[in-house]
Each structure stands twice: as structure tokens, then as C-alpha cells.
């Protein structure tokens, strides 16, 4: 069974294919395999990509429309947190409110702490499609 090298991003200025080839050779020497299905080369100036629950890519400032590179929770992360909130707040939940409230607060505080490193622009949990 192969051991995979996963969960990393390489940023390169104009030499992405060479960086990928070098990484593959080093990983092979270390006895690791790069998952070809999940591996891709993207132009981060124009294309977004998901990594560890975030979507990284071009954002636009609301005030002046200027572009910047930013990060926000991915659609998959938003969908997951909404599902977990819904599971807690389902009408059939017969737990006492203080218990439900504490579980909900723990869930939201943990989620917010993980995603507090995103863009400065606001992220609305329940706005738009997710």
C-alpha cells in the first residue's frame, strides 16, 4: 500500500511544472506517492483552489473593487457546518436548551477559531450558496 504525501501547496513564480516534477522525484526517493487525481497546477492569480477547508483565490474589495489574494471557508466547509448546526437545532432534539446552547457555542467557537485566519473581508455564514 502506498504512502501518500498530501496536504501541501507549492507556490511558484513561473516554474510550476518544474517544481511539480522536482517534488515528485523527491517524494519518490522518500518512498511517498503523490496522488495524481488530487494534484493540479493552477495559476493562483486567476484560479481559486481549496486547501484544508479554505478556498484561496482572487477576491475583490467591496469599497473600491481592487483585487487581492484572499482566503475564506470553502463551500464544503460551509455546507458541513450548516449540517452540524441543523443536526443540533432539529425540532426532534429533546435535550434541554442549556445543553444544546453549549454544544452549539462549542461548535461555532471552534469553527470560528479555525477560520479566523482568512481574508479581512467579512464572510457570511448563511449568505449566498454553499
Residue, then its C-alpha position, 0 to 999 in steps of 0.5 A: x500500500x502506498x504512502x501518500x504525501x498530501x496536504x501541501x501547496x507549492x507556490x511558484x513564480x513561473x516554474x510550476x511544472x518544474x517544481x511539480x516534477x522536482x517534488x515528485x522525484x523527491x517524494x519518490x526517493x522518500x518512498x511517498x506517492x503523490x496522488x495524481x487525481x488530487x494534484x493540479x497546477x493552477x495559476x493562483x492569480x486567476x484560479x481559486x483552489x481549496x486547501x484544508x477547508x479554505x478556498x484561496x483565490x482572487x477576491x475583490x474589495x467591496x469599497x473600491x473593487x481592487x483585487x487581492x489574494x484572499x482566503x475564506x471557508x470553502x463551500x464544503x466547509x460551509x455546507x458541513x457546518x450548516x449540517x452540524x448546526x441543523x443536526x443540533x437545532x432539529x425540532x426532534x432534539x429533546x435535550x434541554x436548551x442549556x445543553x444544546x446552547x453549549x454544544x452549539x457555542x462549542x461548535x461555532x467557537x471552534x469553527x470560528x477559531x479555525x477560520x479566523x485566519x482568512x481574508x479581512x473581508x467579512x464572510x457570511x455564514x448563511x449568505x449566498x450558496x454553499 
